[in-house]
Amino acid sequence: MVEIKKIKKGNKEYFYLVHSFREGKSVKKKQIYLGDNIPKNIEKKKKEFIQEFYKNKYLDKLDEIKKKFNKEYIVMPTSARKKSRETFATRFTYNTQRIEGSTLSLKDTANLLERGITPSSKPINDVKEAEAHKKVFFEMLDYDKDLSLQIVLKWHKELINCTQPSIAGKIRNHNVLISQSKFKPPMHMELDFLLKEFFDWYKKEKNKIHPVELAALVHLKFVTIHPFTDGNGRISRLMMNFILKKFDFPLLDISYLKRNSYYNALERSQVKKEDSIFVQWFFRRYLDEYKDYYKKI
């Protein structure tokens, strides 16, 4: 909770923003000086203060995850690394496809991608897209250049060309709505400008923003632009993991079972136009996924 604190020194009054928070068994406080008057934009100041507080609260833990994960990964035998990649690819493919409506179970996906066993009585399109996703995922991992519209279009084409060739790798030329969402994607006439703006932002900010925050923002901003007729979520999650891989952070799998909190965080950020809502959700999800790699207080 953020409160305004007034301190009197002699005949003068001074104002501070104070945030009380629990750390372990104790309650601590963080404060910033406002001045000898309460600013007119105090609500904005409060919001910026709490956003910055929570961002900084997470960063040390995120960096500790990276350090310990990579220390462990370096000493892993080559065969164990390969197995770890395969296992993650299967789990990530299952969840990212399932979020978008695939009927394949985790067992179906593992049998298909790891053993070559095609599940019976499941839609062939779900099978084809799972196979395509795994292929694109490994291509993304091995891609050593930087993020660009060209590579994103290539990944999108390879992802859905097997099932929807007419829209694969193509920016939509029509307007769309998202089922059961309050957010309305941009009109198709805006897409060229928005995509240019996105990649300009990325080039400018990629080395200034913490990599885990950058991964969250790349995902949020791209899926909000919604440049494709279908496949926006899957491509955004691949882009998210490209950023994490690029900066040597462990990858993130967003679970189908936790999709409601994921959808809610995305939608609230999009509707309110507040990136911090999704970024904070992303930080918490990342810390929960890798909780064994940082010290708990």
N, C-alpha and C positions, 0 to 999 in steps of 0.2 A: 504494500500500500504506500502511495506517495502522498506526503503531506507538506504543507507550507509551515515552516517554523520561523517564529519571530524572536529575535534576540535584541534586548535593549542594552545599550552601552552609553551611560550618561543620558543625554537628551535625544540620542539618535536611535533609530530602529533599523535593523538589518534583517534581511529575509533569506531563507535557505529552503531548498527542496530536500526532503529527507525521505529515504526509503528504508523501512525496517524489514529484515528478512532473517529466517532461521537458518543457521549453519550448524549441523549436528544438534547438540542439546542447548546451544546458546542462541540468543537473538542479537544480531548485529545491525549496524546502521551505516548507510552510505548517504552522503549529502553533497550538494553543490551550492555555491553562493549565487544568489540572484541579484543582490544589490540593495540599495536603501529604499527601493520601491518594488512592488509586485508588477512584473511586466504585463502588458496588455495581452500578449500571446501566451499566457501562463499555461493554458491547456496543451498547447503545442510543446512548450518546454517540458511539461510533465511527461508527455508521450515520448519525446526524444530521450529524456533522462532514463526512463525505465527500459526503453529499447536498447540503449547503449549499455546499461547495467547488465541486462540478461545476456547480451552478446558477449561482453567481456567475461561474464561468469562461466560461459561455456568454453571459451577459446583454449584455456590451459589444458582442460580435459581432452579436447579434440586433438591437440598437439601431442599429448601423452599417448593417446590411442595410436597415432601415426608412428611414434617412436617405438613403442613396444611391439606393435604389429609387425613392422618391418624388421626389427631385431629378431623376432621369432621366424619370420618368413625366410630371411637370409640363410638360416642354418637348416632349413627343411631340405630333405633329399629331393632331387629333381622329380622323382616319381610321385612324391607326396604333393609337390607344387601342382603337378599336372592333375592329380586327382582332386585337389582343392578347387582348381579352376573349373573342372568338369562339374563338380558338385554345385558350385555357385551358379554356373551357367544353367543347369537344370532347374534349380530352385528359382532363379531370377526369371527364366523363361516361363515357368509355370505361373508365378505370381503376376508378372506383367501382362501375360496373355489372359489369365483368369480375371483380372481386374476389368479387362475389356470385353468379357463375355465368353471366353473359351470354355468349353465343357470338359476339357481334359483335367483329370485329377493329377496330383503330384506323382502318384504311382504310374499313371498313363504316360506322363511326360518323361519320367525317368526310364521307363521301358523303351520308349520311342527314341530318346536322344542318346541313351547310354548303351542300349542293347539292340537297337534296330527293330524292336517289336512294335508293330502298328496296332493300336488299340482297336478292338472290334466295336462296332455299333456306335462309333463316335464320328461326328461330321468330318469329312475329308479336308475341308478348309481349315479346321482347327489343327489338324495334323500337319498340313502343309505350312501353316504360319508358324507353328512351334519349331519346325525344322529350319525355316527361314530365319527366325529370330535367333536361334543358336548360332547360325552361320554369321549373321550380322554382328552379334555380340562379340564373337572371337575376332572378326575383322576390326571392330572398334578397339578391342584391346591391343591389337598389333599395329594400329594406325599411329604413326610417329610424327605426323604433321599437326597443325593446329585446327581448331574448329572453324568451319566455313560453311556457307550455304551450299556450296558444291558437294561437300562430303555428306551433309545432312540429306540432300536430295538423293544422293546415291544410296545411302542407307535406307531411306524410305522406299525407294524403288525396289531394292532387294528384299525388303521386309514383306511387302504386300503384292509384288508383281505376280506371285504364284496364284493369288486369289482375286485380285482387283487390278488387273493390268491397265485399265482405262484411267485410273487416278494415281498409279504408282509413280512416285518421284515428281509429281506435278503440283504446283501451287493451285489451290482451288480458285475457280472463276465464278463462284456463286456464294451466296450467304448460307450460313448454317446456324442451327440451334443445338444446344446440348440438352438431352433429355433429363428431366428432373433437376435442372440447375437454374438458379436465378441469374447466373452470368450469361450475358449475350456476347458471343465472340465478335470481333471487328468485322465490318463489311469487307467484301473481297476487294473493293477498289483501294482499300487502305493497306493491303498486305505488302506491296512492294516497298512502300515507305517504312512500314513497321519492321520489316525484316532487315532493311538497311540500318535502321535505327538500332535494332537489337545487336547486330554484329559490330557496329561502331561502338556501342556501349561495351560490348565484350572486349574488344581490342584495347579500349581505353582503361578498363577497370580490372582486367584479368590478373594483373600483378599487384593490385592495390588491396583487393578484398581477400579475406581469409578463404582458402580453397573450399572449405565445407560450406561456407556461406555462398561462395560463387556457384557451387554445384546446385544449391537450392534455388538461387536466383535464375540460373540458366534454365532449370526445369520450369520454374514458375512463369518466367517471362515468355519462354517459347510456347508453352502450352496455352498461355493466355492469348497470344497472337493467333494460335489455332490455324496455321497456314494450310493444312491438308484437309481433304474431305474426311479421311479416316486415318487412324494411326498416330495422332498427335501425342497421346499419352505415352505410347510405347517409345516413340522417337525421343520425347523429352526425358524419359527415364534412362535411355541409352546415352543421351547427351550429358545427363547428370553424372553417370558413372564414368564417362570419358573424362570429365573434369577431375573427379576424384583420382582416377588412374594417372592422369597427367601430372598431378602434384603429389603422387605417391601416398595417397590416403587409401585405406581399404574401401572396397566398393560397398554399396548399400542396396539391399533388396527390400522393397516396400511390400509388406505382406498383404495378400488378398484378405486375410482375416481381419486386418486392421484398416480396411479400405474406407470405412465410414469416417474415421478421424482424418484420414488423408484427404478424402473428398471435401470434408467440411473446412479444413485448413485452406485448401486451394480456393474453394468458392468464397470464403470470407475475405481472403486476400484480394481476390479478383473484384468482388462487389464493392468492398470498402477502399480498394486501391491502396492497400497497406501491405507492402512486401513482408514486413516484419512478422505478420501473423503466420505465414507459411514458413519463414526462416526459423522462427522459434520452434514450430512443430518439427521441422526437419532436424534441428539441433537435438531436441529431446529424443526423436526416433533414432538418430545416429548414436547417441550416448547409450540408449537402451540396447541397441544391437551389439555394441562393443563395450558393455559395462565391465567386462573382466579385464579390460586393458587400462583402466585408470583407477586411481585411488579413490575410494569413497570416504567421505568425511563423516 
